[in-house]
Amino acid sequence: QMCIRDSNGTEQHLKLTIPLSTFPKDSIFTKGQFEFPLTIKLLENLYNSLEAKSEGFELCIGYSLTVFLIPPEKYQKKVPTLQNKTRVVIKDRPKGENQPIIQEYAHHVTRFCCINYGTYTITYTVERSAYYPGETLYMFIDMDTSKCYQGINSLQIQCKRIFELTTKEGAQLKFEELIGSVELEGVRSRTAPSDSTRKVVQFNLILNPFGSDIHSTTSHGRLISCKFKLSFITNTPKLISQYRRNKTPQGIEFDVYEPEFNITNPFLTPIAWNP
């Protein structure tokens, strides 16, 4: 089931309920207790379970398994149809090896548009490329101004979760949730990187600040996606202009996955259960 509604719940813009699988309606059970195995092969292009809130609306994608026990036709007026609905959480599995992410950005600095002040370099190292909800992300930052006559005032790091929705007609909606933000002191000019100047940043990946038990983790859907990104903003003195030799956008994307075999609602055997 997929729905998009206002954050106050007063107006619903989209609600889709799509049966993924059904079973024969003429199955008959005699009196007693029964237990039987159930296997459902999930489609490969299913979207992840997720819940998200923005200032204007909520987004929810959920899955459930519903079992109906229908009495014989002659008893249907006296015996109600029994129904049991169980929520199912679907998540992507980690892909590839969990290796550190290292990105380097070189900035050429000029003053008054023509005076060459040299080049400074900032190297960002994220210890892993994938995490689990609740873990702590560590990032190391090395600033090198040894070939630059201008220092760096400060550096701002933001950790965000980004949701992107795209319709079949191509219209896009994008909103972000800020997980954390840190502002770091910069370095003076002509300073080589060292252990004393290295900066260490950490973000606790708390992904359900609204109290939901659904973690909206990484999802690479074509129409609905959920991404995690570290963004960097460098602050330099006024009258300084700079351009990047490395044209890559200043940011690092990483993945957050649900732990394997994380069962939120384990099956509890009823009392005196003897199928």
N, C-alpha and C positions, 0 to 999 in steps of 0.2 A: 504494500500500500504506500502510495506517495501522496503527500499533500503539502500545499503552500498556503499559509494563512497569515492574517495580521498578527502582530505580536500580542495584542490583547485578546485574540481569539474571536473577535466579533464578526469578521468577514473571511470567508474561505475562497481563495482564488483558484485552487486546483485540488482535486482529490481523485486519485485513480486506484482502483482495486483490481488487480490482475491475477486470476487463478493460474498458478504455475503447474499444478497437477491435480487430477481428480481420480477417484477410484470407482469401481462398479457400484451401482445403486442397489443391486439385487443380492448383495451379500447377506446371508441369514445366520444368526447365532442362536444356539439353544441356550437354555437356562444354565448359568454358571459364571465362572470367572475365566477370562481369556487374556492371553499375552502373546503377541506375535511380532516378529521383526518388521521393521519398516525401512525401506531404502528409497531415497529420492535423489536423483542425479540433478544437480543444480546446473543451470545454464551458465556458460562461460562469460556472458556479457552482463551479468547482474550487477547492479550498483551496490555499493556498500551501504550497510545500515548507518544512518547518520541523523543527527538533530542539530540544528543551527538556529540562532536567533540574531536578528539585526534590529535596528531601531524601528523599522517599518513592518517586518513580517517574520514568520517562522518557517523553517524548511524541515520536513521530516520524511525519511524513507525508512520503512520498516517491513518486516516479513513475519508471518505467523503460520502455524500449522493448526488447522481446525479439524476436529473429529466430531462427526454427528452419529448418534445412535437413534435410528428411526424405528418406531414400533411397527408391527404389521398393520396393514391398512384397516382391519376391522377393530383394532384397539387405538387408533390414532386419536379418536375423540376423547378417550379416557386417559391415555398415557401420553405425557408430553415428550417431545423430541429432546434428547439429551445432547448437550453441546459442550465441548471443551476446547479452549483456544490457548495455544502456547506460543509465546513470542520466540522468534528465531533471529539470532544476530549473525549477519553475513559480513565478513571482512576479507580484504586482500591478504595474501601471505607475503612475507618478505621475499624480495627478488634480488638475486645476486649476492655478492659478498659484502659484509659490513666493514667497509674500509674507511679510513680517515679522508676527509675532504680538505684539500688545500687549494686556495685561490690567492693569486697575487695581482695587485693593481699598481701600475706605475703612473704617476701624475707629473706632467711637465708644468712648471710654474713660471709665470711671467708677471711683471709689475708694470702698470700703466700700458699694458697691451704689447710692449715691445722689449722691455728689459728682462733678459734671461736670468732666472733665479735657480736654474737647475731642475733636478727631478728627485722626488721622494717616492718611496715604495712602501706599501702596506701589505703584509701577508696575513691572511686569515686561515687558521687551522681548526676544523671541527673534528673532535676525536672519533666520531662515528658517523656513518651516513644514514643509520636507522635507529629508532628508539622505540620504547614501549611507553604508554601513558603512565605518568607519575614519575618517570625517570628524570635525572638531571642531565642536561646538555652542557658540556664544557667546550669552550672555544678559546684559543690562544691567538693573540694579536701581536705582531712584531712590526714596529714602525721604523723605517730606515730613512733618515734625512741627512746621511753622511755626504751626499752629493747635491745637497740643496741648501741655499742660503736663507731659506725661510722655514720656520718651524710649523708645527701643527697645534692649534689651540686646543681642540677637543675632538672626540670621536663618539658619535651616538650609534648604539646598536639596538635594533628592535627585532623581537621574535614575534612572528605573526602566523595566524592560520587564515588561509585565503580560500573562500568559496567562489566558484565560478559556475554560472548557469547559462546555458546556451539553448535557444529554441531551434527547431528545425528550420525556421526562416532565417536564422543567423543573428537574431537579437540576443544581446548578452547582458547579464546582470552579475556584478562582482561586488562582494563586500568582505571586509577583513575583521578579524578579532585579534586584539593585541594581547599576547601571552605575557610579554614582559619587555621592559625598556631600560637601558643602562647608558649613562653618559660617562665617558672616560677622559681623564686628563691626557693631553697630547705630549709631544716631546719638542725640545728646542731644535734649532737648526744645527746642521753638521753633527748629528748624533747617530752613531752606529747602533744597530740592534744588539741587545745583550740580555742576560737573564734578569738584570735589574730593571730594564725598561719594558720587558715583556708584560703584556696585560692578560689577565685571565678573567673570562666572563662565564657566568653560569645562569641557566634558565631552568626552572622546575616546570616540567611539561604537565601542568594540571589542565586537563582538557574538558572538564565538565563543571565549570564555575556556576552553572545554573541549577545544579543538583541532579541532573539527568544521569542515569546509569548507562547511557549509550555514549561511548567515546567516538567522536567524529574523527576518525583517523584518515590516513592517506587513501585517496581514491582517485584513480586516473580515468574516470569515465569520460566519454566523448561529449556528453551533454551536461553532466554534473560532475564536478571535480572538487576535491579538497586537497590543498597543498599547504606545506609548511615552509616558511622562508625567513632567513636572517637578512635584514636590510642594514646598510651602513651609510652614515652621513658624516662627511668630514668637514670640520669647521676650521677655516684658515683666516688670517688677518684680512682686514678690508684692503681694498685696492689691489688685491691679488686675484689674478685669473688663472685657471688651470684647465688642461684638457687631458684626458686619459689616453695613453698609448694603447692600453688594452681596452677594446671596445665592448667587452662583456659587461652587462649591467651589474652594478654593485650590489650583489646579494648572493646568498647560497641557499639552495633548496635542499631539504632533507626529508626523510620519511618517518612517519610514526605508525606503527602497526600494533594491532591487538595481539597480546600474547597467545601462543598456541594452546589449545585445549582450555581456554578460559571460559568455563561454564558458569553463567551468572545465576541460573535457576536449575540446579541439579534435580533429577527425578527422585522423588521420595516415594518409597513403597508404602501403599496404604496398610492400615492395621488389618491383621488376619487375611493378608493377601496370599492366596494359594491357587494360582491358575492351573 
